[in-house]
Amino acid sequence: MLTTGGMTGRLDKLERAGLLRRSPDPHDRRGLQVTLTEEGLRLIDAAVVAGLAEQTEALSALDEQSSRQLADLLRELLLATER
């Protein structure tokens, strides 16, 4: 969903911020491997924790029956996409 130029621009910004590093792909001279730095990993971990907290907060509005119904519907949707 991004052009190569769009991806390069995003990676450039993240690299300048110290969140990732790029290195040559040992299996393909045309490519690069992108690795998160320690700071990048810390940021991702914090984002995941914050995202899970938001999801938990949103789901807390549902009663037990609605929560079960949602879980059933999501399971059905997941199975349909795996076919």
Phi, psi and omega in degrees: 000002177235147172287165177298324178294321178296318179294317179301317179299317179294316179296321177303313181297317180293324178292317178298328179282356179080020184265344178209166174224150179248143176217157180299143175282120183292345182257351183207108184301336183280344188251171176232151171259137180247128182232135176289143173278175176303318179296320177297317177297318178298317180296316178297315179302316179295321179294320179295315179299315179296319179296318178294323178296319178297318180295317179299317178300314181296317182288339180293346178285344182270142173282175186299317180296316179295323178297317177295318180298316178298316179300318179296316180295319179294321177298316178299317178297316179299315179298322180295325181282340180277346181287000000 
